[in-house]
Structure formats: structure tokens, C-alpha cells
């Protein structure tokens, strides 16, 4: 009897977490992709800004 109760609880918990993961994982993955994209754009901005600033300094000096 107690084993049946524990088994039902285990099935319930497994189903609960499976549903939660299915709801969360797509948004988590989207956040990772957008975060990487924003990081790459930021690095590109820093590189371009550094190059332009360096060229301007060379022109001034």
C-alpha cells in the first residue's frame, strides 16, 4: 500500500517537472542565443570603436 502511494507521488512529481521543463527550456535556450548575439555585437562594437578611436588619435598626433 505505501509503495503504491510512493509510486503515484513519484509519477506525479516526474510529470510535474517534465511539464515545467517543457515550458521553461525554449525560453532559456532563446535567452542563451540572444545573450550570445548581444555579446558578439558588443565585442564588434568595442573593436570598431577602438579602431576608429586609434585612427583619430593617429590623425590628431
KAZIKA-V981972 format. One record per run of one state. SS is the DSSP state (2 for helix, 1 for strand, 0 for the rest). FROM is the first residue (numbers start at 1). TO is the last residue. Records with the same first field share a line. If there is no record, write none. Layout:
SS: FROM-TO  FROM-TO
//
This chain:
0: 1-1  61-61
2: 2-60
//
